[in-house]
Amino acid sequence: MDTAVRIKTKAPVPYTLTAIEPDTHDTKTFRFDLPPDATLDMLPGDFLYVHTTIDGKSIKRAYTPSSLPGSTGFFDLTVKRYESGVVSKYLHEQHIGDSVLMSGPNPGGHWVDGMATRVGFVAGGTGITPMISIIRWILMKQIDAELFLIFANKTETDIIRRHEWEQYLRDYPSFHCHHVLEQPPAGWAQGAGRVTPDVLRRHLPPPGPGTCVFLCGPPPMVDALEGTLRALGYPEETVILP
Ligand SMILES: Cc1cc2nc3c(=O)[nH]c(=O)nc-3n(C[C@H](O)[C@H](O)[C@H](O)COP(=O)(O)OP(=O)(O)OC[C@H]3O[C@@H](n4cnc5c(N)ncnc54)[C@H](O)[C@@H]3O)c2cc1C
């Protein structure tokens, strides 16, 4: 039985940074300490706010823990650094031992066990972060569901946690993954350009009972693909946004 104390706060509280793992050229995973026998009170896909003060102004941004709900001792945030981004740059400037203020977790577009048996994921860039936790959860808990990931990026070097997707392709016959690159390298055998209706038709489970689709990415991509998914016959309530 899970006896860990479940943490959820409205006010920001400090968490100590204990490890930093580089992923891509602009993305790192930051590991934060949890008190002994404590865990975040969240479902896979829920998010925390990171709070900071820049030039005397309090600001916060949402980040989805990529670690599994129920993890004790630590939790991870996978964060892309934007050159002109206030909070992502602040996080990338932190060092091991520093404290970062966070509140939450808050409910996002999350997975609930039993909600579907065929699960599509359409991610653009850091839109993959809620899906990391959801995909890990379904695979690690051996939940009876087939998973279909479409992951769109600019270049091959932007693919977050690529080794993890490749490992899942080797280890789990129920996991499928199709990459789409705006600027593919020579000889690239997967998708090129944008995520089109044809890509969705070929690489997602068809709409119907037991199917849901998580969609997360830059707002223009989400706006466009939400409409496309509706036109392809996925009912609104089966398309889950962050
Ligand atoms: C529910 C939710 C969960 C999220 N989880 C994560 C996560 O786990 N990891 C993560 O890295 N991000 C995540 N984000 C995005 C994150 O909250 C910030 O928006 C992002 O880090 C940029 O914040 P910033 O303060 O650095 O940039 P800002 O100062 O807000 O923006 C500066 C510039 O950065 C660029 N920019 C900002 N955000 C984006 C974007 N999403 N796509 C393209 N360009 C952008 C724009 O050019 C913008 O003008 C999540 C967002 C939401 C809503």
Ligand as a Chemical Component Dictionary entry (heavy atoms), coordinates in Angstrom:
data_LIG
# 
_chem_comp.id                   LIG 
_chem_comp.type                 NON-POLYMER 
_chem_comp.pdbx_formal_charge   0 
_chem_comp.three_letter_code    LIG 
# 
loop_
_chem_comp_atom.comp_id 
_chem_comp_atom.atom_id 
_chem_comp_atom.alt_atom_id 
_chem_comp_atom.type_symbol 
_chem_comp_atom.charge 
_chem_comp_atom.model_Cartn_x 
_chem_comp_atom.model_Cartn_y 
_chem_comp_atom.model_Cartn_z 
_chem_comp_atom.pdbx_ordinal 
LIG C1  C1  C 0 0.256  22.814 -18.546 1  
LIG C2  C2  C 0 1.624  23.185 -19.109 2  
LIG C3  C3  C 0 2.709  22.373 -18.842 3  
LIG C4  C4  C 0 3.984  22.696 -19.344 4  
LIG N1  N1  N 0 5.027  21.856 -19.092 5  
LIG C5  C5  C 0 6.253  22.156 -19.574 6  
LIG C6  C6  C 0 7.370  21.285 -19.323 7  
LIG O1  O1  O 0 7.259  20.270 -18.630 8  
LIG N2  N2  N 0 8.579  21.631 -19.861 9  
LIG C7  C7  C 0 8.760  22.775 -20.608 10 
LIG O2  O2  O 0 9.905  23.028 -21.049 11 
LIG N3  N3  N 0 7.714  23.628 -20.838 12 
LIG C8  C8  C 0 6.497  23.356 -20.334 13 
LIG N4  N4  N 0 5.452  24.228 -20.548 14 
LIG C9  C9  C 0 5.749  25.557 -21.139 15 
LIG C10 C10 C 0 6.214  26.502 -19.991 16 
LIG O3  O3  O 0 5.141  26.723 -19.082 17 
LIG C11 C11 C 0 6.674  27.886 -20.476 18 
LIG O4  O4  O 0 5.694  28.434 -21.311 19 
LIG C12 C12 C 0 8.014  27.822 -21.225 20 
LIG O5  O5  O 0 9.046  27.287 -20.388 21 
LIG C13 C13 C 0 8.428  29.227 -21.658 22 
LIG O6  O6  O 0 8.423  30.056 -20.534 23 
LIG P1  P1  P 0 9.480  31.235 -20.419 24 
LIG O7  O7  O 0 9.145  32.053 -19.218 25 
LIG O8  O8  O 0 10.876 30.723 -20.512 26 
LIG O9  O9  O 0 9.235  32.038 -21.766 27 
LIG P2  P2  P 0 8.358  33.390 -21.918 28 
LIG O10 O10 O 0 9.122  34.479 -21.281 29 
LIG O11 O11 O 0 6.975  33.116 -21.453 30 
LIG O12 O12 O 0 8.334  33.526 -23.497 31 
LIG C14 C14 C 0 9.404  34.115 -24.224 32 
LIG C15 C15 C 0 9.417  33.590 -25.655 33 
LIG O13 O13 O 0 9.707  32.198 -25.649 34 
LIG C16 C16 C 0 9.029  31.563 -26.722 35 
LIG N5  N5  N 0 8.161  30.521 -26.201 36 
LIG C17 C17 C 0 7.654  30.408 -24.958 37 
LIG N6  N6  N 0 6.941  29.292 -24.817 38 
LIG C18 C18 C 0 6.972  28.665 -26.010 39 
LIG C19 C19 C 0 6.425  27.456 -26.475 40 
LIG N7  N7  N 0 5.712  26.634 -25.651 41 
LIG N8  N8  N 0 6.646  27.123 -27.774 42 
LIG C20 C20 C 0 7.387  27.930 -28.586 43 
LIG N9  N9  N 0 7.944  29.084 -28.167 44 
LIG C21 C21 C 0 7.735  29.452 -26.919 45 
LIG C22 C22 C 0 8.275  32.579 -27.447 46 
LIG O14 O14 O 0 9.052  33.034 -28.515 47 
LIG C23 C23 C 0 8.116  33.673 -26.401 48 
LIG O15 O15 O 0 7.888  34.881 -27.000 49 
LIG C24 C24 C 0 4.161  23.893 -20.092 50 
LIG C25 C25 C 0 3.070  24.726 -20.341 51 
LIG C26 C26 C 0 1.823  24.376 -19.872 52 
LIG C27 C27 C 0 0.648  25.300 -20.151 53 
# 
loop_
_chem_comp_bond.comp_id 
_chem_comp_bond.atom_id_1 
_chem_comp_bond.atom_id_2 
_chem_comp_bond.value_order 
_chem_comp_bond.pdbx_ordinal 
LIG C1  C2  SING 1  
LIG C2  C3  SING 2  
LIG C2  C26 DOUB 3  
LIG C3  C4  DOUB 4  
LIG C4  N1  SING 5  
LIG C4  C24 SING 6  
LIG N1  C5  DOUB 7  
LIG C5  C6  SING 8  
LIG C5  C8  SING 9  
LIG C6  O1  DOUB 10 
LIG C6  N2  SING 11 
LIG N2  C7  SING 12 
LIG C7  O2  DOUB 13 
LIG C7  N3  SING 14 
LIG N3  C8  DOUB 15 
LIG C8  N4  SING 16 
LIG N4  C9  SING 17 
LIG N4  C24 SING 18 
LIG C9  C10 SING 19 
LIG C10 O3  SING 20 
LIG C10 C11 SING 21 
LIG C11 O4  SING 22 
LIG C11 C12 SING 23 
LIG C12 O5  SING 24 
LIG C12 C13 SING 25 
LIG C13 O6  SING 26 
LIG O6  P1  SING 27 
LIG P1  O7  DOUB 28 
LIG P1  O8  SING 29 
LIG P1  O9  SING 30 
LIG O9  P2  SING 31 
LIG P2  O10 DOUB 32 
LIG P2  O11 SING 33 
LIG P2  O12 SING 34 
LIG O12 C14 SING 35 
LIG C14 C15 SING 36 
LIG C15 O13 SING 37 
LIG C15 C23 SING 38 
LIG O13 C16 SING 39 
LIG C16 N5  SING 40 
LIG C16 C22 SING 41 
LIG N5  C17 SING 42 
LIG N5  C21 SING 43 
LIG C17 N6  DOUB 44 
LIG N6  C18 SING 45 
LIG C18 C19 SING 46 
LIG C18 C21 DOUB 47 
LIG C19 N7  SING 48 
LIG C19 N8  DOUB 49 
LIG N8  C20 SING 50 
LIG C20 N9  DOUB 51 
LIG N9  C21 SING 52 
LIG C22 O14 SING 53 
LIG C22 C23 SING 54 
LIG C23 O15 SING 55 
LIG C24 C25 DOUB 56 
LIG C25 C26 SING 57 
LIG C26 C27 SING 58 
# 
